[in-house]
Amino acid sequence: MWALLGRLGVPSASLDDVVQEVFLVLHRRRHEFRSESSVRTWLHGIALHTARRHRARIRRAEHPPADLPGPAAMRDPEAAVVDKQALARLDQLLATLSDEQREVFVLTEIAELPAPEIAELLGTKLNTVYSRLRLARARVQETLARMQRDRGGS
């Protein structure tokens, strides 16, 4: 959940609070769960809506909290640096996407939800999910290629 929310645009400094908020909502609304969807889809939906609300609060404040190191910093320092660089590149890639594309991309590629579940979760048509995913993947590929060129092809 921590990683999912981070990829959905919740800053590291806020992740613990937002994860807690997701599980508080889950606890408060547990009686509303109907077996029309899987528990996994329902939980991802709560996480998605909570991340959206948090991003909106940050935009309104116009000064997002400073990014703090995540749990990777508590293990092998060399591996932590590599992980931090990889996550920074991933966040840089995700930041190039619109919110709609980012949500579909993260739910598909990171949360590994199938497109029909994502369409249900977002309340949109399946073809819209596929379209957003196609555009997101193309943007990520373009940005990744540009980043590699800028780094000298390494």
C-alpha positions in Angstrom: 0.0 0.0 0.0 2.9 2.3 0.8 4.5 1.8 -2.6 1.1 2.1 -4.4 0.3 5.4 -2.8 3.8 6.7 -3.5 3.5 5.9 -7.1 0.1 7.6 -7.2 1.8 10.8 -6.3 1.7 11.0 -2.5 5.0 12.5 -1.2 7.2 10.3 1.0 6.8 12.7 3.9 3.0 12.0 3.8 2.9 8.3 3.1 2.5 7.0 6.6 -0.4 9.4 7.3 -2.1 8.6 4.0 -1.6 4.8 4.4 -3.2 5.1 7.9 -6.0 7.2 6.4 -6.7 4.4 3.8 -7.0 1.8 6.5 -9.2 4.0 8.7 -11.5 4.5 5.7 -11.5 0.7 5.2 -12.4 0.1 8.8 -15.1 2.7 8.8 -16.6 1.5 5.6 -16.1 -2.3 6.0 -19.9 -2.8 6.4 -20.4 -1.3 2.9 -18.4 -3.9 1.1 -20.5 -6.0 -1.2 -19.2 -9.0 -3.1 -19.8 -7.3 -6.4 -16.0 -6.7 -6.7 -13.0 -8.3 -5.1 -11.7 -7.0 -1.8 -8.5 -6.1 -3.6 -10.4 -3.9 -6.1 -12.3 -2.2 -3.2 -9.1 -1.6 -1.2 -7.3 -0.1 -4.3 -10.3 2.1 -4.9 -10.1 3.5 -1.4 -6.4 4.0 -1.9 -6.9 5.8 -5.2 -9.6 8.1 -3.8 -7.5 8.9 -0.7 -4.4 9.6 -2.9 -6.6 11.9 -5.1 -7.8 13.8 -2.1 -4.3 14.2 -0.7 -2.9 15.5 -4.0 -5.7 18.0 -4.2 -4.9 19.2 -0.7 -1.3 19.7 -1.7 -2.3 21.6 -4.8 -4.5 23.9 -2.8 -1.7 24.5 -0.3 0.7 25.2 -3.3 3.7 24.0 -1.3 4.1 20.2 -1.2 6.0 18.7 1.8 9.7 18.0 1.4 10.5 14.5 0.2 12.0 12.3 2.9 13.9 9.0 2.5 11.8 5.9 2.6 12.4 2.5 4.3 15.1 1.6 1.8 17.5 4.0 3.7 17.4 1.6 6.7 19.2 -1.2 4.9 22.5 -1.6 3.0 23.6 1.9 2.1 24.8 1.0 -1.4 21.5 -0.8 -2.2 19.5 2.0 -0.7 21.2 4.6 -3.0 20.5 2.4 -6.1 16.9 2.0 -5.0 16.5 5.7 -4.2 17.9 6.6 -7.7 15.6 4.1 -9.4 12.5 5.3 -7.5 13.5 8.9 -8.3 13.6 8.0 -12.0 10.3 6.2 -11.7 8.7 9.2 -10.0 10.2 11.5 -12.6 8.6 9.4 -15.3 5.2 9.2 -13.5 5.3 13.0 -13.0 5.1 13.5 -16.8 1.7 11.8 -17.0 -1.7 13.4 -16.4 -3.4 12.3 -13.2 -5.8 10.1 -15.2 -2.9 8.4 -17.1 -0.8 8.1 -14.0 -3.7 6.3 -12.1 -4.3 3.8 -14.9 -0.5 3.2 -15.4 0.1 2.6 -11.7 -2.9 0.4 -11.2 -1.9 -1.7 -14.2 1.9 -1.8 -14.0 2.5 -1.6 -10.2 -0.7 -2.8 -8.6 -1.2 -5.4 -11.4 -5.0 -4.9 -11.6 -6.7 -6.0 -14.8 -8.2 -3.4 -17.1 -11.8 -4.4 -16.4 -11.3 -3.9 -12.6 -9.6 -0.6 -13.3 -12.6 0.5 -15.4 -14.9 -0.5 -12.6 -12.8 1.2 -10.0 -12.6 4.5 -11.9 -16.2 4.3 -13.1 -15.1 4.7 -16.7 -15.4 2.6 -19.9 -12.9 -0.2 -20.5 -11.8 1.4 -23.8 -11.0 4.6 -21.9 -8.7 2.6 -19.6 -7.0 1.1 -22.6 -6.6 4.5 -24.2 -5.1 6.1 -21.1 -2.8 3.2 -20.6 -1.6 3.3 -24.2 -0.9 7.1 -23.9 0.8 6.6 -20.6 3.1 3.9 -21.8 4.0 5.9 -24.9 4.8 9.0 -22.7 6.9 6.8 -20.3 8.8 5.3 -23.2 9.5 8.8 -24.7 10.6 10.2 -21.4 12.8 7.2 -20.6 14.5 7.5 -24.0 15.1 11.2 -23.4 16.5 10.6 -19.9 18.9 8.0 -21.3 20.0 10.3 -24.1 20.6 13.1 -21.5 22.7 10.7 -19.4 24.9 9.9 -22.3 23.2 6.7 -23.3 24.2 4.8 -20.2 
